[in-house]
Amino acid sequence: MKKILFSLLGILLLASSCKEGAKTDKETLSSSAETTLYFGGDIITMEGEEAQYAEAVVRKGDHIVFVGALDDAKKQFKDADHYNLNGATMLPAFLDGHGHMYMVGIASMLANILPPPDGPGADFNSIVKALNEFKDTEDGKWCVNKFGWIIGNGYDDSQLTEKDHPKATDLDKVSSDFPVVVMHQSGHLGSINSKGLELMGWASKDTPNPKEGKLRRNPDGTPNGVLEENAFFTVLGKVLGNTDDEVNAKAVKLGQLQYAENGYLTAQEGRTAPSQVKGIIKEANAGNLYIDVVSYPDMRMAGAYDLLKGEYYTNEHTYINNFRLGGAKLTLDGSPQGKTAWLTQHYHRPPQGENADYKGFPIMDDEAANQSVADAFENKWQLLCHTNGDAAIDQYLNAIEKAQVQYNYDDHRTVIIHGQTIRKDQIERAAKLNVDASLFPMHTFYWGDWHVESVLGHPRADYISPMKDALMAGLNITSHHDAPVTFPNAMRVLDATVNRVTRSGKILGPDQRLSAFDGLRTLTTWAAYQYFEEDTKGTISTNKYADFVILDKNPIIIDPLEIHDIKILESIRRGKSVYKRK
């Protein structure tokens, strides 16, 4: 693990349609001159332990060739095209600490039932209305024809008036002829209508729970339509199993657009089905990737190991047509806001039908977890592991410790993904094992109040995604959005990392806030390290790629509470504009 002086040196879910300012295909990407001189604004290089500025930056071809004084740049590069920032702020482009680029594209095709302000899903009636309106649109008709289901994405029981999940009887108001599925915003639960239960063969009270999942039930024992974990994933696999080349192309196109318009020029597909990997590869080979995409196949899906042993995974972490496999993804538990994460202490308020000592549940037993981690270490695959609950984190760290003894994988950069309820002793243990952490402080805004009221209570809720303690312990940390769980909004990510303000305006865990500069490092310098790309990305330095994001304000000097209002003006990859705000 890289050392630092004070800090560090650096399935399946939803989102909204792309904004009008984004480029729509690779033919429309504008190209600047072979040599470009950038000046006239705050150019933050992201080098060092505190903010450093440059008067001018020059790129030639794909790379940065000069960082320094403006007069010197003009003398050395007399024929360069001039790019005047006009007071805007330029940073190295952002790298996605954790998200699901392909699934962002998929979610863009579905009915938006997110809670306000991101969507209309304020209560059951709003969800039903949105689905009924969607199914009659051209996009809705295309979706039903393509997938065979009416699909909505993003309801959140914590934000619904009913403080509950819609049941089959609620979704029957959308259709009794077509199956309907709605996805929880966490991506770990969902609900289906009576037609869906019938198609899945889950209508009887004698229906067993699917392995590693759960069917919530009516008082008479019949499934009520609410699905947890693998029960939900089984339905989603059936629905998205109908993807084809048209769907894959559309998903890759729409996903890239949203990432580019938010300043992310290295996107992650953080739990990819092998069929989706092949779809992305096909688009890459057709020349349709204009940002870098790194995929982590779900290692428990058939075909994942074959992909990881193929040409798209290398120890040099090289791209082919802007695509590569970064390693493998493992999932050990569920969602804290959905109350399926695996905890060592019981939930503050158990979900319906569970007893007071309910602690969630593991996805797999220790033997299976140990074997999966050992396989990654033996093959020298970087491993990202979804672990929200502290019990799941214990299981993961135990497996890493065993695998490291057996295989001595020196520079593994294994990552804890989410780590919502990570304890301080686990942070210290992770540091000793050279484990990275991509934490999720956006929860403080989206679900912070819910964590206090229902999920964890004080003081555990104050310690969700403890960025400061992780940083001080020596972990390499990144901060993420987990899109399409939330939008891939880089400024909302930064805002939550710096401010930790809930929807109701409370500060949750003020001692775990980072400075704006360190918050930016979680999106740049430290994110590049997580990807093994610190030599080419993450700072504005000579010989690195000319990948930039331009903001209308400087996040370091404005009031921190205004960070979420900052606008992305332009995203520039290798000197070419791939998004420009209108």
C-alpha positions as CSV (number, residue, x, y, z in Angstrom):
1,M,0.0,0.0,0.0
2,K,1.3,3.4,-0.9
3,K,2.4,5.5,2.1
4,I,1.6,9.2,2.5
5,L,2.8,12.1,4.6
6,F,-0.4,13.1,6.3
7,S,-3.2,11.6,4.3
8,L,-2.5,9.2,1.4
9,L,-0.8,9.5,-1.9
10,G,-2.7,9.1,-3.6
11,I,-28.0,-6.2,-10.3
12,L,-28.6,-3.7,-11.4
13,L,-30.2,-0.5,-10.4
14,L,-31.4,2.9,-11.7
15,A,-30.7,6.4,-13.0
16,S,-32.1,9.1,-15.1
17,S,-31.8,9.9,-18.8
18,C,-28.8,11.8,-20.1
19,K,-29.0,15.6,-20.2
20,E,-29.3,17.5,-23.5
21,G,-25.7,18.9,-23.2
22,A,-24.0,15.5,-23.5
23,K,-22.6,14.3,-26.8
24,T,-24.6,11.6,-28.4
25,D,-22.0,9.6,-30.4
26,K,-18.4,9.4,-31.1
27,E,-18.7,11.3,-34.4
28,T,-19.8,14.4,-32.5
29,L,-16.8,14.5,-30.2
30,S,-15.0,17.8,-30.9
31,S,-11.2,17.7,-31.2
32,S,-8.9,20.5,-30.3
33,A,-5.6,21.3,-32.0
34,E,-2.6,18.9,-31.6
35,T,-1.2,21.2,-29.0
36,T,-3.4,23.1,-26.5
37,L,-2.4,25.7,-23.9
38,Y,-4.9,25.9,-21.0
39,F,-4.9,29.1,-18.8
40,G,-7.0,31.8,-17.3
41,G,-8.6,30.0,-14.3
42,D,-7.8,28.0,-11.2
43,I,-5.9,25.0,-12.4
44,I,-5.6,22.6,-9.4
45,T,-2.9,20.0,-10.1
46,M,-3.9,17.7,-7.2
47,E,-0.3,17.0,-6.5
48,G,1.1,17.1,-3.0
49,E,-0.5,17.2,0.5
50,E,-2.4,20.5,0.0
51,A,-3.8,22.4,-3.0
52,Q,-1.3,23.5,-5.6
53,Y,-2.1,25.7,-8.6
54,A,-0.6,26.1,-12.0
55,E,-0.9,29.1,-14.3
56,A,-0.8,27.1,-17.4
57,V,-1.0,23.5,-18.7
58,V,0.0,22.3,-22.2
59,R,-1.1,19.1,-23.7
60,K,0.3,17.6,-26.9
61,G,-1.5,14.7,-28.4
62,D,-2.9,12.5,-25.6
63,H,-0.5,13.7,-22.9
64,I,0.4,16.7,-20.7
65,V,3.8,18.2,-21.7
66,F,4.0,21.3,-19.5
67,V,2.7,22.5,-16.2
68,G,3.9,25.9,-14.9
69,A,4.0,29.6,-15.6
70,L,2.0,31.1,-18.4
71,D,4.8,33.2,-19.8
72,D,7.0,30.1,-20.0
73,A,4.3,28.1,-21.7
74,K,3.7,30.8,-24.3
75,K,7.4,31.0,-25.1
76,Q,7.9,27.2,-25.4
77,F,4.6,26.5,-27.3
78,K,4.2,29.4,-29.6
79,D,1.9,27.5,-32.0
80,A,-0.4,26.0,-29.4
81,D,-4.1,26.5,-29.6
82,H,-5.2,28.7,-26.6
83,Y,-7.9,27.6,-24.3
84,N,-8.9,30.4,-21.9
85,L,-10.8,29.0,-18.9
86,N,-12.3,32.4,-18.3
87,G,-12.2,32.0,-14.5
88,A,-13.4,28.4,-14.4
89,T,-11.6,25.7,-12.4
90,M,-9.7,22.8,-14.1
91,L,-8.9,19.5,-12.4
92,P,-7.8,16.1,-13.5
93,A,-10.8,14.1,-14.6
94,F,-12.6,12.0,-12.0
95,L,-12.2,8.3,-11.7
96,D,-15.2,6.3,-10.5
97,G,-14.5,4.8,-7.1
98,H,-17.4,2.4,-7.5
99,G,-20.4,2.3,-9.8
100,H,-22.2,0.4,-12.5
101,M,-21.8,2.2,-15.9
102,Y,-23.7,-0.5,-17.9
103,M,-26.5,-0.6,-15.4
104,V,-26.8,3.2,-15.4
105,G,-27.5,2.8,-19.1
106,I,-30.0,0.1,-18.5
107,A,-31.8,2.1,-15.8
108,S,-32.1,5.0,-18.2
109,M,-34.4,2.9,-20.3
110,L,-36.8,2.2,-17.4
111,A,-39.6,4.0,-15.6
112,N,-38.1,6.5,-13.0
113,I,-39.8,5.9,-9.7
114,L,-37.1,7.5,-7.5
115,P,-38.3,9.5,-4.5
116,P,-38.3,13.4,-4.8
117,P,-36.3,15.4,-5.8
118,D,-34.9,12.8,-8.2
119,G,-38.2,11.3,-9.3
120,P,-41.9,11.1,-8.6
121,G,-41.9,8.1,-6.1
122,A,-43.4,9.8,-3.0
123,D,-45.9,7.1,-2.2
124,F,-47.6,3.9,-3.7
125,N,-50.0,5.9,-5.7
126,S,-47.2,8.0,-7.3
127,I,-45.4,4.8,-8.2
128,V,-48.4,3.2,-9.8
129,K,-49.2,6.5,-11.7
130,A,-45.6,6.7,-13.0
131,L,-45.6,3.1,-14.2
132,N,-49.0,3.5,-15.9
133,E,-47.8,6.6,-17.7
134,F,-44.5,5.0,-18.7
135,K,-46.0,1.8,-20.1
136,D,-48.0,3.9,-22.6
137,T,-45.0,5.9,-23.9
138,E,-42.9,4.8,-26.9
139,D,-40.0,4.1,-24.5
140,G,-42.3,2.1,-22.3
141,K,-43.7,0.1,-25.2
142,W,-40.2,-0.6,-26.4
143,C,-39.2,-1.7,-22.9
144,V,-42.1,-4.1,-22.5
145,N,-41.5,-5.5,-26.0
146,K,-37.8,-6.0,-25.3
147,F,-37.9,-7.4,-21.8
148,G,-41.4,-8.8,-21.5
149,W,-42.0,-6.9,-18.2
150,I,-43.1,-3.5,-17.1
151,I,-40.1,-2.2,-15.1
152,G,-39.6,0.6,-12.7
153,N,-36.4,1.6,-11.0
154,G,-35.6,3.3,-7.7
155,Y,-38.4,3.2,-5.2
156,D,-37.3,3.7,-1.6
157,D,-39.4,2.6,1.3
158,S,-37.5,4.9,3.7
159,Q,-38.8,7.9,1.6
160,L,-42.3,6.6,0.8
161,T,-45.3,8.0,2.8
162,E,-46.2,4.4,3.7
163,K,-42.6,3.6,5.0
164,D,-43.1,0.2,3.4
165,H,-42.5,-1.7,0.1
166,P,-45.2,-1.9,-2.5
167,K,-46.8,-5.3,-2.6
168,A,-48.1,-7.5,-5.5
169,T,-51.6,-6.2,-4.8
170,D,-50.3,-2.6,-5.3
171,L,-48.6,-3.4,-8.5
172,D,-51.6,-5.2,-9.8
173,K,-53.0,-1.7,-10.4
174,V,-50.4,-1.3,-13.1
175,S,-51.3,-4.5,-14.9
176,S,-52.7,-7.9,-14.4
177,D,-51.8,-9.1,-17.9
178,F,-48.1,-8.2,-17.9
179,P,-45.6,-9.0,-15.1
180,V,-44.4,-5.9,-13.3
181,V,-41.2,-5.5,-11.3
182,V,-40.0,-2.4,-9.4
183,M,-36.4,-2.2,-8.1
184,H,-35.5,-0.8,-4.7
185,Q,-33.0,2.1,-4.9
186,S,-30.5,0.0,-3.0
187,G,-30.5,-2.6,-5.8
188,H,-30.9,-5.4,-3.3
189,L,-34.6,-5.7,-3.0
190,G,-37.6,-5.4,-5.3
191,S,-41.3,-6.1,-5.7
192,I,-43.4,-7.9,-8.4
193,N,-47.1,-8.1,-9.1
194,S,-49.3,-11.2,-9.0
195,K,-48.6,-12.0,-12.6
196,G,-44.9,-11.9,-11.8
197,L,-45.3,-14.2,-8.8
198,E,-47.3,-16.6,-11.1
199,L,-44.6,-16.6,-13.8
200,M,-41.9,-17.3,-11.2
201,G,-43.9,-20.1,-9.6
202,W,-43.9,-18.3,-6.3
203,A,-47.7,-18.0,-5.6
204,S,-48.1,-20.7,-3.1
205,K,-47.5,-20.6,0.7
206,D,-45.4,-23.7,0.2
207,T,-43.0,-21.9,-2.0
208,P,-39.5,-22.1,-0.4
209,N,-37.2,-19.2,-0.2
210,P,-34.6,-19.1,-3.0
211,K,-31.1,-19.9,-1.9
212,E,-29.4,-16.8,-0.5
213,G,-32.6,-14.8,-0.8
214,K,-36.0,-14.3,0.9
215,L,-39.6,-14.0,-0.1
216,R,-41.6,-11.7,2.2
217,R,-45.0,-13.1,3.0
218,N,-48.6,-12.4,3.8
219,P,-50.0,-13.6,7.1
220,D,-51.3,-16.8,5.4
221,G,-47.7,-17.6,4.3
222,T,-48.2,-16.7,0.6
223,P,-45.5,-14.5,-0.9
224,N,-46.6,-10.8,-0.9
225,G,-44.4,-9.8,-3.8
226,V,-41.5,-8.2,-1.9
227,L,-38.2,-9.9,-2.7
228,E,-34.8,-9.8,-0.8
229,E,-31.4,-10.4,-2.3
230,N,-31.2,-13.5,-4.4
231,A,-34.9,-13.7,-4.7
232,F,-34.8,-10.3,-6.4
233,F,-31.7,-11.1,-8.4
234,T,-33.4,-14.3,-9.7
235,V,-36.2,-12.2,-11.2
236,L,-33.8,-9.6,-12.5
237,G,-31.7,-12.3,-14.2
238,K,-34.8,-13.5,-15.9
239,V,-35.8,-10.1,-17.0
240,L,-32.3,-8.8,-18.1
241,G,-31.6,-12.2,-19.6
242,N,-33.4,-10.9,-22.6
243,T,-30.7,-8.3,-23.5
244,D,-29.4,-8.4,-27.0
245,D,-27.0,-6.3,-29.1
246,E,-29.5,-3.5,-29.4
247,V,-29.9,-3.3,-25.6
248,N,-26.2,-3.6,-25.0
249,A,-25.4,-0.8,-27.4
250,K,-28.0,1.5,-25.9
251,A,-26.8,0.7,-22.4
252,V,-23.2,1.5,-23.2
253,K,-24.2,4.7,-25.0
254,L,-26.5,6.1,-22.3
255,G,-24.2,5.0,-19.4
256,Q,-21.2,6.8,-20.9
257,L,-23.2,10.0,-21.5
258,Q,-24.1,10.3,-17.8
259,Y,-20.6,9.6,-16.6
260,A,-19.0,12.1,-19.1
261,E,-21.4,14.9,-18.1
262,N,-20.4,14.4,-14.5
263,G,-16.7,14.6,-15.1
264,Y,-16.0,10.8,-14.8
265,L,-13.7,9.7,-17.6
266,T,-12.8,6.4,-16.0
267,A,-16.0,4.5,-15.4
268,Q,-16.5,1.3,-13.5
269,E,-18.9,-1.5,-14.2
270,G,-18.7,-2.9,-10.7
271,R,-20.6,-6.2,-10.8
272,T,-20.9,-7.3,-14.4
273,A,-22.5,-10.4,-15.7
274,P,-20.3,-12.2,-18.2
275,S,-23.0,-11.6,-21.0
276,Q,-22.8,-7.9,-20.2
277,V,-19.0,-8.0,-20.4
278,K,-19.2,-9.5,-23.8
279,G,-21.7,-6.8,-24.8
280,I,-19.4,-4.0,-23.7
281,I,-16.4,-5.6,-25.4
282,K,-18.4,-5.7,-28.7
283,E,-19.2,-2.0,-28.3
284,A,-15.5,-1.3,-27.5
285,N,-14.3,-3.2,-30.6
286,A,-16.8,-1.2,-32.7
287,G,-15.1,2.0,-31.5
288,N,-18.0,3.1,-29.4
289,L,-16.2,3.7,-26.1
290,Y,-14.9,7.3,-25.7
291,I,-14.2,7.1,-22.0
292,D,-12.2,4.4,-20.2
293,V,-14.4,1.6,-18.8
294,V,-13.2,-0.9,-16.2
295,S,-15.3,-4.0,-15.6
296,Y,-15.3,-6.3,-12.6
297,P,-17.2,-9.5,-13.4
298,D,-19.3,-11.2,-10.7
299,M,-16.9,-14.1,-9.9
300,R,-19.8,-16.4,-8.8
301,M,-21.4,-16.2,-12.3
302,A,-20.7,-18.9,-14.8
303,G,-18.0,-17.8,-17.3
304,A,-16.4,-15.1,-15.1
305,Y,-13.2,-17.0,-14.6
306,D,-12.8,-17.7,-18.3
307,L,-13.1,-14.0,-19.0
308,L,-10.6,-13.1,-16.3
309,K,-8.1,-15.5,-17.7
310,G,-8.5,-14.0,-21.2
311,E,-6.8,-11.1,-22.9
312,Y,-8.8,-8.3,-21.2
313,Y,-7.2,-8.9,-17.8
314,T,-3.5,-8.2,-17.5
315,N,-1.2,-7.5,-14.6
316,E,-0.2,-4.4,-16.6
317,H,-3.8,-3.1,-16.4
318,T,-3.8,-2.2,-20.1
319,Y,-6.9,-1.2,-22.1
320,I,-8.0,-2.6,-25.4
321,N,-10.2,-0.1,-27.3
322,N,-10.7,1.8,-24.0
323,F,-11.9,-1.3,-22.1
324,R,-10.3,-3.7,-19.6
325,L,-11.2,-6.1,-16.9
326,G,-10.0,-4.7,-13.6
327,G,-10.5,-7.9,-11.6
328,A,-13.3,-9.7,-9.9
329,K,-16.3,-8.7,-7.8
330,L,-17.6,-10.5,-4.8
331,T,-20.7,-9.8,-2.7
332,L,-21.0,-10.9,0.9
333,D,-24.1,-9.2,2.1
334,G,-26.9,-6.8,1.2
335,S,-28.1,-3.3,1.9
336,P,-28.2,-1.4,5.2
337,Q,-31.1,0.9,4.2
338,G,-32.9,-2.2,2.9
339,K,-32.0,-4.0,6.1
340,T,-30.3,-7.0,4.4
341,A,-26.8,-6.0,5.3
342,W,-25.1,-8.5,7.8
343,L,-24.4,-6.9,11.1
344,T,-22.9,-8.1,14.4
345,Q,-25.5,-6.0,16.4
346,H,-29.2,-6.0,15.7
347,Y,-31.0,-3.4,13.6
348,H,-32.4,-0.4,15.4
349,R,-35.9,-1.4,14.2
350,P,-36.2,-4.8,12.5
351,P,-38.0,-5.2,9.2
352,Q,-41.5,-6.4,9.1
353,G,-41.8,-10.1,10.1
354,E,-38.4,-10.2,11.9
355,N,-37.7,-10.4,15.6
356,A,-35.9,-7.7,17.7
357,D,-32.5,-9.5,17.4
358,Y,-32.6,-9.5,13.6
359,K,-29.1,-8.7,12.2
360,G,-29.5,-9.3,8.5
361,F,-27.8,-12.3,6.9
362,P,-24.7,-13.4,4.9
363,I,-24.8,-14.2,1.2
364,M,-22.5,-17.2,1.7
365,D,-20.7,-19.2,4.4
366,D,-17.1,-18.7,5.4
367,E,-15.9,-21.6,3.3
368,A,-17.3,-20.2,0.1
369,A,-16.0,-16.7,1.0
370,N,-12.5,-18.0,1.8
371,Q,-12.4,-19.9,-1.5
372,S,-13.5,-16.9,-3.6
373,V,-10.9,-14.6,-2.1
374,A,-8.2,-17.3,-2.4
375,D,-9.0,-17.7,-6.1
376,A,-8.5,-14.0,-6.6
377,F,-5.2,-14.0,-4.7
378,E,-4.0,-17.1,-6.5
379,N,-4.7,-15.6,-9.9
380,K,-3.6,-12.1,-8.9
381,W,-6.9,-10.6,-9.7
382,Q,-7.8,-7.3,-8.0
383,L,-10.9,-8.0,-5.9
384,L,-13.7,-5.6,-5.1
385,C,-16.0,-6.9,-2.4
386,H,-19.4,-5.6,-1.4
387,T,-19.5,-5.5,2.4
388,N,-21.9,-3.2,4.1
389,G,-22.3,-4.9,7.4
390,D,-19.5,-5.2,10.0
391,A,-20.1,-9.0,10.2
392,A,-19.5,-9.2,6.4
393,I,-16.4,-7.1,6.8
394,D,-15.1,-9.5,9.4
395,Q,-15.7,-12.4,7.0
396,Y,-13.9,-10.6,4.2
397,L,-10.9,-9.6,6.3
398,N,-10.5,-13.1,7.7
399,A,-10.5,-14.5,4.1
400,I,-8.0,-11.9,3.0
401,E,-5.7,-12.8,5.9
402,K,-5.8,-16.5,5.0
403,A,-5.3,-15.9,1.3
404,Q,-2.4,-13.6,1.8
405,V,-0.6,-16.2,4.0
406,Q,-1.2,-18.8,1.3
407,Y,-0.4,-16.8,-1.9
408,N,1.6,-13.7,-0.8
409,Y,0.0,-11.4,-3.3
410,D,2.0,-8.3,-2.6
411,D,0.3,-5.4,-4.3
412,H,-3.3,-6.7,-4.3
413,R,-5.1,-3.4,-3.7
414,T,-8.1,-5.4,-2.6
415,V,-11.1,-3.1,-1.9
416,I,-13.8,-2.9,0.7
417,I,-16.8,-1.6,-1.2
418,H,-19.3,0.5,0.8
419,G,-18.1,-0.5,4.3
420,Q,-21.1,1.4,5.8
421,T,-20.8,0.0,9.3
422,I,-17.1,-0.7,9.4
423,R,-15.8,-0.5,13.0
424,K,-12.6,1.3,14.0
425,D,-10.8,-1.9,14.9
426,Q,-11.7,-3.2,11.4
427,I,-10.2,0.0,9.8
428,E,-7.0,-0.7,11.7
429,R,-6.9,-4.3,10.7
430,A,-7.6,-3.4,7.0
431,A,-4.7,-1.0,7.1
432,K,-2.4,-3.8,8.3
433,L,-3.6,-6.0,5.5
434,N,-3.0,-3.3,2.8
435,V,-6.7,-3.2,2.0
436,D,-8.2,-0.2,0.2
437,A,-11.7,1.2,1.0
438,S,-14.2,2.8,-1.3
439,L,-16.7,4.2,1.1
440,F,-20.2,5.6,0.5
441,P,-20.7,8.9,2.4
442,M,-23.5,9.8,0.0
443,H,-25.6,7.7,2.4
444,T,-25.4,10.6,4.9
445,F,-27.5,12.7,2.5
446,Y,-29.8,10.1,0.9
447,W,-30.4,7.8,3.9
448,G,-28.7,9.5,6.9
449,D,-32.0,10.3,8.6
450,W,-33.3,6.7,8.0
451,H,-30.1,5.3,9.5
452,V,-30.8,7.3,12.7
453,E,-34.5,6.6,12.8
454,S,-34.7,3.0,11.8
455,V,-31.5,1.3,10.6
456,L,-28.8,1.8,13.2
457,G,-29.7,4.6,15.6
458,H,-27.1,6.7,17.4
459,P,-24.2,6.3,17.8
460,R,-23.7,3.7,15.0
461,A,-25.5,5.9,12.4
462,D,-23.0,8.7,13.1
463,Y,-20.1,6.4,12.0
464,I,-21.4,5.3,8.6
465,S,-18.6,5.5,6.0
466,P,-16.0,6.9,8.4
467,M,-13.7,8.6,5.9
468,K,-11.6,10.5,8.3
469,D,-10.7,7.5,10.5
470,A,-10.0,5.4,7.4
471,L,-7.7,8.1,6.1
472,M,-5.8,8.6,9.3
473,A,-5.3,4.8,9.7
474,G,-3.5,4.8,6.3
475,L,-6.1,3.3,4.1
476,N,-6.2,4.4,0.5
477,I,-9.7,5.7,0.2
478,T,-12.2,6.7,-2.5
479,S,-15.7,8.0,-2.3
480,H,-18.4,6.8,-4.7
481,H,-22.0,7.1,-5.9
482,D,-22.8,3.4,-6.7
483,A,-24.8,4.6,-9.7
484,P,-27.5,3.8,-10.5
485,V,-28.3,3.5,-6.8
486,T,-27.8,7.3,-6.9
487,F,-27.0,9.4,-9.9
488,P,-23.3,9.5,-10.9
489,N,-23.2,13.1,-9.6
490,A,-19.5,13.9,-8.7
491,M,-20.4,17.1,-6.9
492,R,-23.0,15.4,-4.7
493,V,-20.3,12.8,-3.9
494,L,-17.9,15.5,-3.0
495,D,-20.5,17.4,-1.0
496,A,-21.4,14.3,1.1
497,T,-17.7,13.5,1.7
498,V,-17.0,17.1,2.9
499,N,-20.3,18.0,4.7
500,R,-22.2,14.8,5.7
501,V,-25.5,16.7,5.8
502,T,-28.7,14.7,5.8
503,R,-31.9,15.5,3.9
504,S,-33.3,17.1,7.1
505,G,-30.2,19.3,7.4
506,K,-28.4,17.5,10.3
507,I,-24.7,16.8,10.3
508,L,-24.1,13.1,10.7
509,G,-20.7,12.3,12.2
510,P,-19.0,15.7,11.9
511,D,-15.6,14.3,13.0
512,Q,-15.6,12.1,9.8
513,R,-15.8,15.0,7.4
514,L,-12.9,15.5,5.0
515,S,-11.5,18.8,3.7
516,A,-12.6,19.7,0.2
517,F,-9.1,19.0,-1.1
518,D,-9.0,15.6,0.4
519,G,-12.5,15.0,-0.9
520,L,-11.2,15.8,-4.4
521,R,-8.3,13.4,-3.9
522,T,-10.9,10.6,-3.3
523,L,-12.1,11.3,-6.9
524,T,-8.7,11.8,-8.5
525,T,-5.3,10.9,-7.0
526,W,-6.4,8.1,-4.7
527,A,-9.0,6.8,-7.2
528,A,-6.2,6.5,-9.7
529,Y,-4.2,4.5,-7.2
530,Q,-7.1,2.2,-6.6
531,Y,-7.2,1.4,-10.3
532,F,-3.4,0.9,-10.5
533,E,-3.3,3.9,-12.8
534,E,-1.5,6.4,-10.6
535,D,1.3,6.8,-13.2
536,T,-1.1,8.0,-15.9
537,K,-4.1,9.6,-14.2
538,G,-5.2,11.4,-11.1
539,T,-3.0,14.6,-11.2
540,I,-2.2,17.3,-13.7
541,S,1.4,16.3,-14.2
542,T,3.7,16.1,-17.2
543,N,3.6,12.8,-19.1
544,K,0.1,11.9,-17.7
545,Y,-3.0,11.8,-19.8
546,A,-4.6,15.1,-20.8
547,D,-7.9,14.1,-19.0
548,F,-9.5,17.2,-17.5
549,V,-12.8,18.3,-15.9
550,I,-13.8,22.0,-15.9
551,L,-16.0,23.3,-13.1
552,D,-17.8,26.7,-12.8
553,K,-16.5,27.2,-9.3
554,N,-13.5,26.1,-7.2
555,P,-14.6,23.5,-4.6
556,I,-11.7,24.4,-2.3
557,I,-12.5,28.0,-1.8
558,I,-16.3,28.3,-1.9
559,D,-18.6,27.7,1.1
560,P,-18.5,23.9,1.5
561,L,-22.3,23.9,1.7
562,E,-22.5,25.2,-1.9
563,I,-20.4,22.3,-3.4
564,H,-23.4,20.3,-4.6
565,D,-24.4,23.3,-6.7
566,I,-21.2,23.4,-8.7
567,K,-21.7,22.7,-12.4
568,I,-19.6,20.6,-14.7
569,L,-18.8,22.8,-17.7
570,E,-16.8,20.4,-19.8
571,S,-15.1,17.0,-19.7
572,I,-12.0,16.6,-21.8
573,R,-10.4,13.3,-22.5
574,R,-6.9,13.2,-24.2
575,G,-7.5,16.8,-25.2
576,K,-10.9,16.1,-26.9
577,S,-14.1,17.4,-25.5
578,V,-16.5,14.5,-24.7
579,Y,-19.1,16.7,-22.9
580,K,-19.8,20.4,-22.9
581,R,-22.6,22.0,-20.9
582,K,-24.9,24.1,-23.0
